[in-house]
Amino acid sequence: MPKLNKTRGHHVVPERGLTALRVAITAFFALDGFLFAGWVVRIPDIKHQTHASTGALGLALLGVSAGAVFTMTLTGRLCRRHGSHPVTVVCMAVLALSVALPPLTRSAPALGAVLLLFGAAYGGANVAFNSAAVDLIAALRGPLMPGFHAAFSLGGLVGAGVGGLAAGVLSPTRHLLCLTVIGLLVTAVAGRTLLRYEPPAPAERARGAAGPEGARAGRGGATAVGRGGATAGPDRMAAGPDDAAAVRRGERGLVVGFGLVALCTAYGEGALADWGALHLRQDLAAPAGTAAAGYACFALAMTVGRLSGAALLARLGRARTVIAGGGVAAAGMLLGSLAPSVWAALTGFAVTGLGLANLFPVAVERAGALTGPSGVAVASTLGYGGMLLGPPAIGFMADWFSLPVALTSVAALAATAAVLGFSTRRGLG
């Protein structure tokens, strides 16, 4: 992929630097989940103070989606020009600052305006630190993506837990201002590491250019790849043009399929983040602290599922993990959305988290294995698009039907992910 290297090269990073980068990128994944969860558990309070209807709140939440989609289309170019590391630091700083703005609003339009900025920072940060993670994974040649996403889930768990405790003692304004301070401190510490090191040289590009010794070739290895791209191995280069084009078309189809699996998964994450607490509080009359625990149960289950993901994948394989995970998540969300009691709903949220846990990391990893960083970008963008577009869709459906019925769409998409896993099983391996 020559274009990626025209304005920003990759460099050989010492072993100690690679470890430091791994810690810093993990910290940004965790901070992202922490800040996002801290905001979503206060949505019921902010809905009350803005006097917004369910539909108006759905429109306001669309500001997150609009801002994120806009910056996602630009962040790739920014990363190519300035590098994924500085873009990550800037976007995370803006995200930390913008999380304090929603409780300062007093109307749904004003809330939508500040969420536009929040969404822009969120979308840009996610593309940037996923790009940084892709470079690091290529250099270390290890299955690190589930661990990064486990850090995001763990950050969401901590953020939701802290939010539940803060709901009874702190106003939304003070709570989210504290999150801003924490976010800026973590960004300052972890950001120093990202700004100290350039993205490491992708080992697979170096191997494609210079054989086994290419992994140590540094910038020269990263830029010496021919038109076949980062993943063009000897077999593909030996094939004729028509065969190679057919292979690429097949791979693109699989990558889109993996991206749709990620979208179905992230739709559920976004829906439970933005509407889970409101469902427990509004439809099941749960106290504020218990309502906040809904997302905490979901995030805890996802964290446990992702931390045990390597063992599960070794036992079941990727295809069966995706198929079974989608089915389990669909059953869990039917329970979580339609159960008549708080504790049954919480159980359903936890089962949903376990089912969805490894679908997104598997989809992103397989997309990257097929077509390199460009595949990861496609799957990640579709996935985060599902997370950001899902909550407004839930709001509109809740206005037309009811919130419990709207939440069953999470179960429908989880089942769709299982079907997609079956149809793409040859690419999952």
Phi, psi and chi 1 to 4 in degrees:
 res  aa     phi    psi   chi1   chi2   chi3   chi4
   1 MET       -   77.3  -63.2  173.4   63.9      -
   2 PRO   -58.8  -34.2  -20.6   30.6      -      -
   3 LYS   -60.2  -31.4  -74.1 -175.1  177.8  179.6
   4 LEU   -64.0  -19.3  -68.5  178.4      -      -
   5 ASN  -110.6    6.6  -61.4  -61.3      -      -
   6 LYS   -69.5  -39.8  -79.5 -173.7  177.0  179.4
   7 THR  -111.1  -14.6   57.1      -      -      -
   8 ARG  -145.4  115.8 -163.1   75.0  179.3 -178.9
   9 GLY   -90.0  170.1      -      -      -      -
  10 HIS  -104.8  153.6  -68.7   77.1      -      -
  11 HIS  -131.8  156.0  -61.9  -98.7      -      -
  12 VAL   -74.6  123.4  175.1      -      -      -
  13 VAL  -111.3  133.8  176.8      -      -      -
  14 PRO   -63.0  158.9   20.2  -31.0      -      -
  15 GLU   -54.4  -42.4 -170.5   70.2   26.9      -
  16 ARG   -63.7  -36.5 -154.4  168.4   80.2 -179.5
  17 GLY   -66.6  -38.2      -      -      -      -
  18 LEU   -63.0  -40.1  -67.8  174.4      -      -
  19 THR   -64.5  -42.6  -58.7      -      -      -
  20 ALA   -63.6  -40.1      -      -      -      -
  21 LEU   -63.9  -40.2  -77.3  175.2      -      -
  22 ARG   -61.7  -42.8 -178.2  175.2  179.2  178.5
  23 VAL   -64.9  -43.9  171.6      -      -      -
  24 ALA   -65.7  -43.9      -      -      -      -
  25 ILE   -66.0  -39.4  -66.6  170.4      -      -
  26 THR   -60.1  -40.7  -59.3      -      -      -
  27 ALA   -62.3  -38.2      -      -      -      -
  28 PHE   -70.1  -38.6  -81.4  120.9      -      -
  29 PHE   -59.6  -46.1  -91.0   87.3      -      -
  30 ALA   -64.6  -42.1      -      -      -      -
  31 LEU   -63.3  -39.4  178.1   62.6      -      -
  32 ASP   -59.2  -48.3 -172.4   59.0      -      -
  33 GLY   -64.2  -38.1      -      -      -      -
  34 PHE   -63.5  -48.0  177.8   77.3      -      -
  35 LEU   -68.1  -41.3  -66.2  177.5      -      -
  36 PHE   -64.0  -44.2 -170.2   75.6      -      -
  37 ALA   -66.4  -38.4      -      -      -      -
  38 GLY   -59.5  -36.5      -      -      -      -
  39 TRP   -72.4  -46.2  138.0 -113.0      -      -
  40 VAL   -69.0  -30.7  -61.3      -      -      -
  41 VAL   -72.4  -13.3  -61.3      -      -      -
  42 ARG   -99.5    5.7  -58.2  -46.7  -65.4 -103.4
  43 ILE   -57.8  -43.9  -74.5  176.7      -      -
  44 PRO   -57.6  -40.7  -26.3   36.0      -      -
  45 ASP   -66.4  -41.2  -64.1  -48.2      -      -
  46 ILE   -71.7  -33.7  -66.0  171.3      -      -
  47 LYS   -59.5  -42.2  177.0 -179.0 -177.2  -67.3
  48 HIS   -66.7  -43.6  176.1   73.5      -      -
  49 GLN   -72.8  -24.5   79.2  176.4   31.8      -
  50 THR   -91.0   -6.3   57.0      -      -      -
  51 HIS    56.6   37.0  -52.5  -70.5      -      -
  52 ALA   -87.9  140.5      -      -      -      -
  53 SER   -73.3  171.8   66.9      -      -      -
  54 THR   -61.1  -41.6  -55.8      -      -      -
  55 GLY   -66.3  -41.4      -      -      -      -
  56 ALA   -64.6  -37.6      -      -      -      -
  57 LEU   -65.2  -39.7  179.3   61.2      -      -
  58 GLY   -59.9  -40.1      -      -      -      -
  59 LEU   -66.2  -40.1  -78.1  172.1      -      -
  60 ALA   -63.3  -41.0      -      -      -      -
  61 LEU   -65.8  -22.8  -67.8  173.7      -      -
  62 LEU   -62.4  -22.5 -166.5   59.1      -      -
  63 GLY   -60.8  -36.8      -      -      -      -
  64 VAL   -61.5  -46.5  178.7      -      -      -
  65 SER   -63.6  -46.8  -55.1      -      -      -
  66 ALA   -62.3  -45.0      -      -      -      -
  67 GLY   -63.2  -41.0      -      -      -      -
  68 ALA   -68.7  -44.8      -      -      -      -
  69 VAL   -61.8  -40.2  168.1      -      -      -
  70 PHE   -62.3  -47.9  177.1   73.6      -      -
  71 THR   -75.5  -28.3   53.1      -      -      -
  72 MET   -60.5  -33.8  -80.9 -179.8  173.3      -
  73 THR   -74.0  -18.8   61.0      -      -      -
  74 LEU  -102.1  -25.6  -61.1  176.6      -      -
  75 THR   -65.1  -34.4  -55.5      -      -      -
  76 GLY   -58.3  -43.7      -      -      -      -
  77 ARG   -66.8  -38.4  -81.7  177.8  -79.4  174.7
  78 LEU   -63.1  -39.8  -70.9  174.3      -      -
  79 CYS   -66.6  -38.0  -71.7      -      -      -
  80 ARG   -66.8  -35.3  -74.7 -166.3  -65.9  -89.6
  81 ARG   -81.4  -44.9  176.1  171.0  -64.7 -178.9
  82 HIS  -109.3  -12.2  -56.2  -69.3      -      -
  83 GLY    97.7  145.3      -      -      -      -
  84 SER   -68.9  -25.8   59.2      -      -      -
  85 HIS   -68.5  -54.6  -67.3  179.9      -      -
  86 PRO   -64.6  -33.1   16.6  -27.8      -      -
  87 VAL   -65.0  -38.8  174.0      -      -      -
  88 THR   -59.4  -46.8  -64.1      -      -      -
  89 VAL   -62.7  -45.4  174.5      -      -      -
  90 VAL   -64.4  -46.7  170.7      -      -      -
  91 CYS   -64.6  -38.8  -71.7      -      -      -
  92 MET   -68.8  -34.2  -71.7  -56.9  -62.2      -
  93 ALA   -64.8  -43.2      -      -      -      -
  94 VAL   -66.0  -38.3  175.1      -      -      -
  95 LEU   -61.5  -44.4 -178.2   66.6      -      -
  96 ALA   -62.2  -39.8      -      -      -      -
  97 LEU   -69.6  -40.5  -69.3  169.1      -      -
  98 SER   -75.0  -19.8   62.6      -      -      -
  99 VAL   -67.0  -19.1   78.0      -      -      -
 100 ALA   -82.7   -8.2      -      -      -      -
 101 LEU   -81.6  -37.6  -61.4  178.8      -      -
 102 PRO   -52.6  -43.5  -30.1   37.5      -      -
 103 PRO   -70.4   -7.4   21.4  -30.2      -      -
 104 LEU   -85.8   -5.5  -56.0  179.9      -      -
 105 THR   -90.9  158.2   60.9      -      -      -
 106 ARG  -130.6   11.3  -69.4  -64.2  180.0  -90.3
 107 SER  -150.7  158.4   67.5      -      -      -
 108 ALA   -63.8  -41.7      -      -      -      -
 109 PRO   -61.2  -40.7  -25.8   35.5      -      -
 110 ALA   -65.1  -39.1      -      -      -      -
 111 LEU   -62.2  -43.3  177.5   61.7      -      -
 112 GLY   -60.6  -36.2      -      -      -      -
 113 ALA   -66.3  -44.9      -      -      -      -
 114 VAL   -72.5  -29.5  -59.1      -      -      -
 115 LEU   -70.8  -22.5  -70.5 -179.3      -      -
 116 LEU   -61.8  -43.8 -168.7   68.0      -      -
 117 LEU   -68.1  -43.9  175.1   62.4      -      -
 118 PHE   -58.3  -44.9  179.8   81.3      -      -
 119 GLY   -65.4  -38.6      -      -      -      -
 120 ALA   -60.7  -45.0      -      -      -      -
 121 ALA   -66.9  -40.2      -      -      -      -
 122 TYR   -64.3  -47.7 -177.5   80.0      -      -
 123 GLY   -63.7  -44.8      -      -      -      -
 124 GLY   -62.7  -42.3      -      -      -      -
 125 ALA   -63.5  -42.2      -      -      -      -
 126 ASN   -65.7  -42.2  -84.4  -85.3      -      -
 127 VAL   -65.3  -41.4  170.8      -      -      -
 128 ALA   -67.3  -48.7      -      -      -      -
 129 PHE   -78.8  -20.8   62.4   58.4      -      -
 130 ASN   -69.2  -36.9  -92.7  -72.9      -      -
 131 SER   -64.2  -41.8  -63.1      -      -      -
 132 ALA   -62.1  -39.7      -      -      -      -
 133 ALA   -65.6  -38.7      -      -      -      -
 134 VAL   -60.6  -44.7  165.7      -      -      -
 135 ASP   -61.5  -42.0  -73.3  -27.5      -      -
 136 LEU   -68.1  -41.7 -176.5   62.4      -      -
 137 ILE   -61.9  -39.8  -70.2  168.1      -      -
 138 ALA   -64.4  -35.0      -      -      -      -
 139 ALA   -75.2  -40.0      -      -      -      -
 140 LEU   -86.9  -18.5  -67.8  176.7      -      -
 141 ARG    53.4   47.1  -71.4  176.9  -74.3  174.7
 142 GLY  -133.6  158.1      -      -      -      -
 143 PRO   -78.5   74.9   29.9  -33.7      -      -
 144 LEU   -91.6  -17.3  -56.0 -178.6      -      -
 145 MET   -59.8  -43.1 -165.2   62.6   81.6      -
 146 PRO   -58.2  -35.7  -25.7   35.7      -      -
 147 GLY   -67.0  -40.3      -      -      -      -
 148 PHE   -62.3  -43.3  -72.0  135.3      -      -
 149 HIS   -72.8  -27.5  -74.5  -88.0      -      -
 150 ALA   -64.4  -36.8      -      -      -      -
 151 ALA   -63.8  -40.4      -      -      -      -
 152 PHE   -59.9  -46.6  173.1   83.8      -      -
 153 SER   -64.7  -40.1  -62.0      -      -      -
 154 LEU   -64.6  -40.8 -176.7   59.3      -      -
 155 GLY   -61.2  -40.5      -      -      -      -
 156 GLY   -64.2  -38.5      -      -      -      -
 157 LEU   -62.1  -48.1  170.5   64.5      -      -
 158 VAL   -64.6  -42.7  174.1      -      -      -
 159 GLY   -61.9  -41.7      -      -      -      -
 160 ALA   -68.7  -39.9      -      -      -      -
 161 GLY   -63.8  -45.9      -      -      -      -
 162 VAL   -62.7  -39.5  170.3      -      -      -
 163 GLY   -63.5  -39.3      -      -      -      -
 164 GLY   -62.7  -40.7      -      -      -      -
 165 LEU   -68.9  -39.3  -64.9  174.3      -      -
 166 ALA   -72.1  -24.2      -      -      -      -
 167 ALA   -59.4  -31.7      -      -      -      -
 168 GLY   -86.9  -14.1      -      -      -      -
 169 VAL  -125.5  -21.0  -65.3      -      -      -
 170 LEU  -121.4  144.5  -69.4  177.7      -      -
 171 SER   -70.2  158.5   67.7      -      -      -
 172 PRO   -56.6  -35.4  -25.2   33.5      -      -
 173 THR   -62.0  -48.3  -57.4      -      -      -
 174 ARG   -70.0  -39.6  -69.3 -177.3  176.7  179.3
 175 HIS   -60.9  -51.0  171.5 -150.5      -      -
 176 LEU   -72.2  -26.3  -63.4 -175.2      -      -
 177 LEU   -66.3  -38.1 -177.9   59.8      -      -
 178 CYS   -62.0  -38.1  -70.8      -      -      -
 179 LEU   -64.3  -36.3  -64.1 -169.9      -      -
 180 THR   -60.5  -45.6  -68.0      -      -      -
 181 VAL   -61.9  -46.7  173.9      -      -      -
 182 ILE   -61.5  -43.4  -65.9  170.6      -      -
 183 GLY   -62.1  -41.7      -      -      -      -
 184 LEU   -68.3  -36.9  -69.8  175.5      -      -
 185 LEU   -65.3  -46.8  -72.7  174.4      -      -
 186 VAL   -64.3  -40.3  173.2      -      -      -
 187 THR   -63.1  -39.3  -61.0      -      -      -
 188 ALA   -65.0  -40.7      -      -      -      -
 189 VAL   -74.6  -53.4  173.4      -      -      -
 190 ALA   -70.3  -31.2      -      -      -      -
 191 GLY   -65.3  -29.5      -      -      -      -
 192 ARG   -60.1  -38.1  -70.8 -177.8   62.5 -170.2
 193 THR   -67.8  -44.9  -60.7      -      -      -
 194 LEU   -64.3  -36.5  -71.3 -167.2      -      -
 195 LEU   -76.0  -19.5  -64.2  177.1      -      -
 196 ARG   -77.7  -32.7 -175.8 -179.1  -53.6  137.2
 197 TYR  -115.9  140.8  -63.1  105.9      -      -
 198 GLU   -77.6  161.2  -65.1  -75.8   -8.5      -
 199 PRO   -55.8  135.6  -25.8   34.6      -      -
 200 PRO   -70.3  157.0   24.9  -33.1      -      -
 201 ALA   -68.4  127.2      -      -      -      -
 202 PRO   -65.5  123.1  -20.2   32.7      -      -
 203 ALA   -66.1  -36.1      -      -      -      -
 204 GLU   -69.4  -30.7   66.4  -89.2   17.3      -
 205 ARG   -68.0  -41.6  -67.0 -176.0 -168.1  172.4
 206 ALA   -63.6  -39.5      -      -      -      -
 207 ARG   -64.3  -39.7  -74.6 -159.5  -50.0  -85.7
 208 GLY   -64.9  -29.1      -      -      -      -
 209 ALA   -88.4  -36.6      -      -      -      -
 210 ALA  -132.9   19.3      -      -      -      -
 211 GLY    75.4 -161.7      -      -      -      -
 212 PRO   -57.8  -31.3  -21.6   32.0      -      -
 213 GLU   -79.2   -8.2  -63.0  -59.6  -42.4      -
 214 GLY   -66.9  -19.0      -      -      -      -
 215 ALA   -62.6  -18.2      -      -      -      -
 216 ARG  -108.2   16.3  -63.5 -171.0  -65.6  -87.6
 217 ALA   -83.1  -10.3      -      -      -      -
 218 GLY    66.8 -143.0      -      -      -      -
 219 ARG   -62.8  -37.8 -179.2 -178.5  -61.0 -173.1
 220 GLY   -60.4  -41.2      -      -      -      -
 221 GLY   -65.7  -34.5      -      -      -      -
 222 ALA   -71.0  -26.2      -      -      -      -
 223 THR  -105.0   -1.3   56.9      -      -      -
 224 ALA   -93.3   10.2      -      -      -      -
 225 VAL   -75.4  141.4 -177.8      -      -      -
 226 GLY   -79.3 -168.0      -      -      -      -
 227 ARG   -71.3  -11.7  -66.4 -169.1 -180.0 -170.1
 228 GLY   -65.7  -18.4      -      -      -      -
 229 GLY    94.1 -179.6      -      -      -      -
 230 ALA   -65.3  -27.8      -      -      -      -
 231 THR  -105.5   11.6   57.7      -      -      -
 232 ALA   -81.3   96.9      -      -      -      -
 233 GLY   -84.0 -176.5      -      -      -      -
 234 PRO   -60.4  -38.2  -22.3   31.9      -      -
 235 ASP   -62.7  -43.9  -67.7  -21.2      -      -
 236 ARG   -69.1  -39.2 -177.4 -175.5  -60.2  176.8
 237 MET   -66.1  -28.7  -64.3  -58.7  -68.9      -
 238 ALA   -78.3  -21.1      -      -      -      -
 239 ALA   -72.6  159.3      -      -      -      -
 240 GLY   -71.6  168.6      -      -      -      -
 241 PRO   -59.2  -42.1  -18.0   27.2      -      -
 242 ASP   -66.0  -43.4  -67.1  -20.5      -      -
 243 ASP   -62.2  -43.9  -67.5  -22.2      -      -
 244 ALA   -63.3  -39.8      -      -      -      -
 245 ALA   -64.5  -39.4      -      -      -      -
 246 ALA   -64.9  -40.6      -      -      -      -
 247 VAL   -61.3  -44.6  168.5      -      -      -
 248 ARG   -64.0  -39.5  -74.3 -166.2  -67.3  -89.8
 249 ARG   -63.6  -42.4  -77.1 -164.8  -62.2  -89.0
 250 GLY   -62.7  -40.6      -      -      -      -
 251 GLU   -66.6  -40.1  -71.7  179.2  -12.3      -
 252 ARG   -62.3  -39.8  -77.4 -163.9  -65.5  -91.4
 253 GLY   -62.6  -42.2      -      -      -      -
 254 LEU   -64.7  -40.9  -74.8  171.6      -      -
 255 VAL   -61.7  -42.0  166.7      -      -      -
 256 VAL   -63.4  -40.5  170.6      -      -      -
 257 GLY   -60.2  -43.7      -      -      -      -
 258 PHE   -63.8  -38.7  -61.8  147.7      -      -
 259 GLY   -62.1  -37.0      -      -      -      -
 260 LEU   -69.4  -34.8  -68.3  175.2      -      -
 261 VAL   -60.4  -44.7  170.2      -      -      -
 262 ALA   -62.0  -39.7      -      -      -      -
 263 LEU   -62.0  -47.4 -175.7  152.1      -      -
 264 CYS   -60.6  -38.3  -67.2      -      -      -
 265 THR   -68.3  -49.3  -56.0      -      -      -
 266 ALA   -69.4  -27.5      -      -      -      -
 267 TYR   -56.0  -45.0  178.2   96.7      -      -
 268 GLY   -64.9  -40.3      -      -      -      -
 269 GLU   -61.9  -46.7  -70.1 -170.4   59.3      -
 270 GLY   -65.5  -39.8      -      -      -      -
 271 ALA   -64.0  -46.2      -      -      -      -
 272 LEU   -69.8  -32.9  -79.1  170.9      -      -
 273 ALA   -64.6  -45.7      -      -      -      -
 274 ASP   -89.1  -28.7  -79.1   10.9      -      -
 275 TRP  -118.0  -12.8  -64.5  104.2      -      -
 276 GLY   -60.3  -48.2      -      -      -      -
 277 ALA   -63.7  -40.5      -      -      -      -
 278 LEU   -66.3  -37.9 -172.6   61.6      -      -
 279 HIS   -61.2  -46.5  168.0   57.5      -      -
 280 LEU   -64.5  -39.6  -67.2  171.3      -      -
 281 ARG   -78.8  -42.8 -168.4  164.9  176.6 -178.0
 282 GLN   -83.1  -43.5  172.1 -177.4  -75.0      -
 283 ASP   -92.2  -26.9  -59.0  -44.9      -      -
 284 LEU  -116.4    4.9  -60.2  177.1      -      -
 285 ALA    58.5   37.3      -      -      -      -
 286 ALA   -78.6  146.3      -      -      -      -
 287 PRO   -62.1  163.4  -16.7   28.4      -      -
 288 ALA   -58.0  -44.3      -      -      -      -
 289 GLY   -64.5  -40.8      -      -      -      -
 290 THR   -67.6  -38.5  -55.8      -      -      -
 291 ALA   -61.3  -41.9      -      -      -      -
 292 ALA   -64.7  -27.6      -      -      -      -
 293 ALA   -69.3  -16.4      -      -      -      -
 294 GLY   -60.0  -49.7      -      -      -      -
 295 TYR   -69.3  -31.8 -176.5   68.2      -      -
 296 ALA   -62.8  -41.3      -      -      -      -
 297 CYS   -62.4  -44.3  -72.6      -      -      -
 298 PHE   -62.3  -47.7  174.4   77.4      -      -
 299 ALA   -65.6  -38.3      -      -      -      -
 300 LEU   -62.8  -44.7  174.8   60.7      -      -
 301 ALA   -63.2  -40.6      -      -      -      -
 302 MET   -64.9  -39.6  -72.2 -154.8   79.6      -
 303 THR   -63.0  -46.5  -56.5      -      -      -
 304 VAL   -61.5  -43.4  171.3      -      -      -
 305 GLY   -62.7  -39.6      -      -      -      -
 306 ARG   -75.9  -34.3  -75.0  172.6  171.1  171.8
 307 LEU   -66.9  -29.9  -71.4  174.3      -      -
 308 SER   -97.4    9.9   58.3      -      -      -
 309 GLY   -63.3  -38.8      -      -      -      -
 310 ALA   -61.0  -43.4      -      -      -      -
 311 ALA   -66.7  -39.5      -      -      -      -
 312 LEU   -64.9  -42.5 -176.2   67.1      -      -
 313 LEU   -65.1  -37.8  -71.2  167.9      -      -
 314 ALA   -65.3  -32.4      -      -      -      -
 315 ARG   -83.0  -45.0 -175.5  175.8 -177.9   83.9
 316 LEU   -99.9  -26.3  -63.4 -179.3      -      -
 317 GLY    86.1  163.2      -      -      -      -
 318 ARG   -67.1  -45.9  -61.3 -175.6 -169.9   93.4
 319 ALA   -61.2  -49.0      -      -      -      -
 320 ARG   -68.2  -30.3  -79.6 -171.3  -76.9 -177.4
 321 THR   -64.2  -43.0  -64.0      -      -      -
 322 VAL   -68.7  -44.5  170.9      -      -      -
 323 ILE   -64.3  -48.9  -65.0  167.5      -      -
 324 ALA   -66.8  -40.2      -      -      -      -
 325 GLY   -61.4  -43.1      -      -      -      -
 326 GLY   -62.5  -41.5      -      -      -      -
 327 GLY   -65.2  -43.6      -      -      -      -
 328 VAL   -63.2  -43.3  168.3      -      -      -
 329 ALA   -63.6  -38.6      -      -      -      -
 330 ALA   -62.8  -44.4      -      -      -      -
 331 ALA   -65.2  -42.4      -      -      -      -
 332 GLY   -63.2  -39.1      -      -      -      -
 333 MET   -74.9  -30.3 -161.5   58.1 -144.5      -
 334 LEU   -60.8  -41.7  -74.1  175.6      -      -
 335 LEU   -65.7  -45.9  175.8   63.0      -      -
 336 GLY   -64.4  -34.0      -      -      -      -
 337 SER   -87.9  -29.3   57.0      -      -      -
 338 LEU  -110.2   -3.9  -58.6  178.1      -      -
 339 ALA   -64.8  143.9      -      -      -      -
 340 PRO   -85.7   -5.1   29.7  -33.0      -      -
 341 SER  -126.5  156.5   69.9      -      -      -
 342 VAL   -63.3  -44.6  172.0      -      -      -
 343 TRP   -70.4  -34.3  -64.4  109.8      -      -
 344 ALA   -66.7  -39.0      -      -      -      -
 345 ALA   -64.1  -42.1      -      -      -      -
 346 LEU   -62.1  -39.4  -69.9  174.1      -      -
 347 THR   -62.3  -42.4  -59.7      -      -      -
 348 GLY   -62.0  -40.4      -      -      -      -
 349 PHE   -61.7  -41.2  -73.0  178.0      -      -
 350 ALA   -65.9  -43.6      -      -      -      -
 351 VAL   -62.4  -39.5  171.8      -      -      -
 352 THR   -60.9  -43.3  -56.8      -      -      -
 353 GLY   -61.2  -42.3      -      -      -      -
 354 LEU   -62.7  -40.9  -75.8  172.8      -      -
 355 GLY   -67.7  -40.7      -      -      -      -
 356 LEU   -82.3  -13.7  -65.4 -179.9      -      -
 357 ALA   -47.8  -49.7      -      -      -      -
 358 ASN  -103.2    1.9  -68.9  -64.7      -      -
 359 LEU   -66.7  -47.8  -88.0   62.3      -      -
 360 PHE   -64.2  -51.4 -166.3  105.7      -      -
 361 PRO   -58.9  -39.6  -23.9   34.0      -      -
 362 VAL   -64.6  -43.1  166.7      -      -      -
 363 ALA   -62.1  -45.2      -      -      -      -
 364 VAL   -66.9  -41.9  171.1      -      -      -
 365 GLU   -64.7  -41.7 -175.7 -111.2  -35.2      -
 366 ARG   -70.4  -36.1  -68.8  -48.1  -62.8  159.3
 367 ALA   -62.3  -40.7      -      -      -      -
 368 GLY   -68.4  -36.8      -      -      -      -
 369 ALA   -65.3  -31.4      -      -      -      -
 370 LEU   -80.1  -47.5  -79.7  176.2      -      -
 371 THR  -130.5   16.9   58.2      -      -      -
 372 GLY    74.2 -158.7      -      -      -      -
 373 PRO   -57.2  -30.1  -26.4   34.8      -      -
 374 SER   -65.1  -36.9   62.7      -      -      -
 375 GLY   -66.1  -40.8      -      -      -      -
 376 VAL   -61.4  -40.1  174.2      -      -      -
 377 ALA   -63.3  -42.6      -      -      -      -
 378 VAL   -63.6  -49.3  169.8      -      -      -
 379 ALA   -64.4  -40.6      -      -      -      -
 380 SER   -67.0  -41.9  -63.4      -      -      -
 381 THR   -65.0  -44.0  -59.3      -      -      -
 382 LEU   -62.3  -41.7  -77.3  171.0      -      -
 383 GLY   -62.9  -51.9      -      -      -      -
 384 TYR   -68.1  -26.9  -74.0  112.9      -      -
 385 GLY   -61.5  -40.6      -      -      -      -
 386 GLY   -63.7  -39.9      -      -      -      -
 387 MET   -64.6  -36.7  176.4  178.1  -75.7      -
 388 LEU   -87.5  -30.8  -63.4  167.3      -      -
 389 LEU   -87.5  -21.1  -65.1  175.1      -      -
 390 GLY   -61.4  -50.0      -      -      -      -
 391 PRO   -57.4  -44.9  -29.1   37.1      -      -
 392 PRO   -62.0  -37.1  -22.6   33.1      -      -
 393 ALA   -62.9  -40.3      -      -      -      -
 394 ILE   -60.8  -42.1  -65.7  -74.7      -      -
 395 GLY   -60.7  -43.7      -      -      -      -
 396 PHE   -65.7  -43.5  -65.1  136.2      -      -
 397 MET   -65.8  -34.6  -73.9 -172.7  -76.0      -
 398 ALA   -65.0  -35.2      -      -      -      -
 399 ASP   -68.3  -37.8 -108.5    9.1      -      -
 400 TRP   -76.0  -39.0  -64.5  -28.4      -      -
 401 PHE  -117.6  -94.5  -53.4  105.8      -      -
 402 SER  -160.9  163.8   67.5      -      -      -
 403 LEU   -64.6  -43.8 -175.8   53.2      -      -
 404 PRO   -57.9  -42.2  -26.7   35.5      -      -
 405 VAL   -65.6  -40.6  170.5      -      -      -
 406 ALA   -61.1  -37.3      -      -      -      -
 407 LEU   -70.1  -17.7  -73.3  172.2      -      -
 408 THR   -67.9  -15.3   61.0      -      -      -
 409 SER   -63.4  -27.0   63.6      -      -      -
 410 VAL   -62.5  -42.6  175.4      -      -      -
 411 ALA   -63.9  -40.4      -      -      -      -
 412 ALA   -62.7  -42.1      -      -      -      -
 413 LEU   -74.5  -30.9  -74.6 -176.5      -      -
 414 ALA   -63.6  -41.6      -      -      -      -
 415 ALA   -63.7  -37.3      -      -      -      -
 416 THR   -61.9  -39.8  -59.0      -      -      -
 417 ALA   -60.4  -39.6      -      -      -      -
 418 ALA   -62.5  -41.8      -      -      -      -
 419 VAL   -64.2  -42.9  173.5      -      -      -
 420 LEU   -63.0  -37.7  -73.2  167.1      -      -
 421 GLY   -60.4  -38.9      -      -      -      -
 422 PHE   -68.2  -41.4 -179.9   80.0      -      -
 423 SER   -72.7  -23.0   64.5      -      -      -
 424 THR  -107.8   20.6   59.1      -      -      -
 425 ARG   -62.6  -28.5   61.5 -168.4 -177.2  -80.4
 426 ARG   -67.2  -30.8   68.0 -177.3 -180.0   86.6
 427 GLY   -82.0  -26.9      -      -      -      -
 428 LEU   -72.7  -32.2  -72.1  169.4      -      -
 429 GLY    80.6      -      -      -      -      -
